[in-house]
């Protein structure tokens, strides 16, 4: 066995890609390894359920809001309460802010340099600084849009990162009219930036044909939460799975019973588990989650600009599911527009200022599951507590985990297409990273692991000897 | 009146007052942790250590030492700051104080002291003991991870409420605050659920159940408010 190892940068966490060659020198398989473990599921044991949102938010600095909201929902289930209507709207508003800031970071800061400066451009230029020198308006726009999302989060939770604001039963504090008015005044500019970026992407699709066809373009299942009428959903609802033809494979699944339909396989070469749809077995039960899956699963988004963009997105695949993971970027931009439109609806709703935002209760259930759509995909928090609310067991399934099998398929496809000979070229390295980056993975979250993320790529020959290795530090 | 000097400032005290009270009335701040007004001073935490120049530089706890005629007290010096910071570091190293998700984050006397004394890191190895959380009481919880063994809960319970629920078990680093000789708090037959211990606790060790991160604000001053209204014996 010969193997190539590729480091992955501009994503959240640490990763490694190995590419294995057969005797004929052709790619036999490529694997994406997550090389750290953290142990949140263990050290949360013994803490109280009321602390869990703040503890699990510390999993990550990019998606703390997702863990916060999901954990609060698991807490709602253990308290057996429904949060007051205003609290539900406020949580959703914060999640809109999270989608805006996280998707803006992924597109503008991390991925747009590849798309706009070219996959083979010099690595020293292919970053947000290179972007700022060639397209300063776009770079500034990206920073402003992300800041707007963060401002929504800070207006509710007092801080941009790790707000300890959502709690079992609701949220801690309401939204002030001043904060609402201040943010509402900035909405038109944010919408202008989002729609400009969407047009830019849609205009560029023709020139990325080769990458679109090889960055994880394969039929698979897609999984997401959808609302009661099949609408796009980001905080509640039921699980739907569709196939590559957008035929519904399963619908109305109760998220609390995820163990009945999601299996988790473990491989010795990665700290990240491999979830799969049980009905199809492992690894055929591969499914994708996140922006691409949410748009493939939903019937409509429910707001005009986003629905118009969704129609163009659907038309690109002839009404079937969009199967190239390259288009995660497209889906992400559509979701920014959707989140901004929803934000406007919440700002126009007088109930968003209600001060009745928290239901108080004791421990009424011994187990609770929270489900939530993080920017990167479906997130599950499952807790078991003792009769006093002290945590006995924690299971977290995070978005990046769901996409693990798909990311491995993607790097294999890219290696097949772009590896020529036994050298890791800059173009191959960057495309492999780009293939992973399309999923906007958060490895810190996925293995509940700490740290920066340099990525390493190693090329191994048929006998396991290292032919080439490249390490890229973050 | 008694005449003494604190940090080279002439200070007057009434008979029976401690050095700490005299300093406080003269506007001189001395850091404290186990001390709270209305409870018997015990000198347990040693943060209020002061140096008495005319007692050969002896170190005494200001909270438990009566003001005496002619004392020449040093309340602030580099040596005292180093000592106080070491005591704080030992407190932090002894148990698991994780401010990030503590109920008392932002309203914690231990955290405030660390800021006041410039303790920006701990030089001792952390012990990381494995300690339980007792959430058995319907209204309150006890997290041993955050306890500094100041004994304010024990004194508030016996001296103000009169229930004597709390006591200490074990010795040295194994010391624990315990309800009714080691019962879970929720099973205590003496606890009146008055919550004075929770208000007395300077950190997040005792907390009101249902409070999330940074939500627990304590009011130790209620102990003095309660006792001042009582008829004198």
Interface residues (C-beta under 8 A of the other chain):
Chain A: X46 X47 X48 X50 X51 X53 X54 X55 X58 X162 X164 X167 X168 X172 X360 X362 X386 X388 X389 X390
Chain B: X100 X101 X103 X105 X132 X133 X135 X136 X138 X141 X186 X209 X210 X211 X212 X213 X214 X215
